[in-house]
Amino acid sequence: MADQSRVILFLVISVIALWGIVICLVAVHIVGFLKKRVRIKALVLDGQGGVRDEYELGKQKELLIGKSTPANLVNIDFTDSAYAGSIEEEHASLVRYGTYWYVCAKADNGMVGLRQKGGDTVYKLRRNIPYRIQCGDIIYISYEKIIIQ
């Protein structure tokens, strides 16, 4: 009877130890996944191709692109751009639906374009239609460039 109790005790301790190991491995996997998670940024380029501004898209739902006024503040501001005359107050927006980001043209003048990663063609975006964007894409606001990274 004593041997049977010892075997049962050994089995119970072994099962508890195995569950502890499984929980530790799962925790390590989750931490590794969170570290690898991609943080998407929108990089606004200056005239020489250098980064003028950087915006982390993060948990925000929408970033408005255009020109700020006292009555209408935008997130990505081109008020001081050399091409400000061809950029509207609410020119475009970056919008998150679930885990994906989209660019949506709001301008009447049609000066919003998208060049997908690895592509050569710049597509003119239709007003109020969301287009999915991903890392490596370039968004054109008039003649200004925003790289998604």
NORRATA-V701812 format. One record per helix or strand of 2 or more residues. SS is the DSSP state (A for helix, B for strand). FROM is the first residue (numbers start at 1). TO is the last residue. If there is no record, write none. Layout:
# NORRATA-V701812
ss=SS from=FROM to=TO
ss=SS from=FROM to=TO
This chain:
# NORRATA-V701812
ss=A from=2 to=36
ss=B from=41 to=45
ss=B from=51 to=56
ss=B from=62 to=66
ss=B from=76 to=77
ss=A from=84 to=86
ss=B from=90 to=97
ss=B from=100 to=105
ss=B from=112 to=115
ss=B from=123 to=124
ss=B from=130 to=133
ss=B from=138 to=141
ss=B from=144 to=148
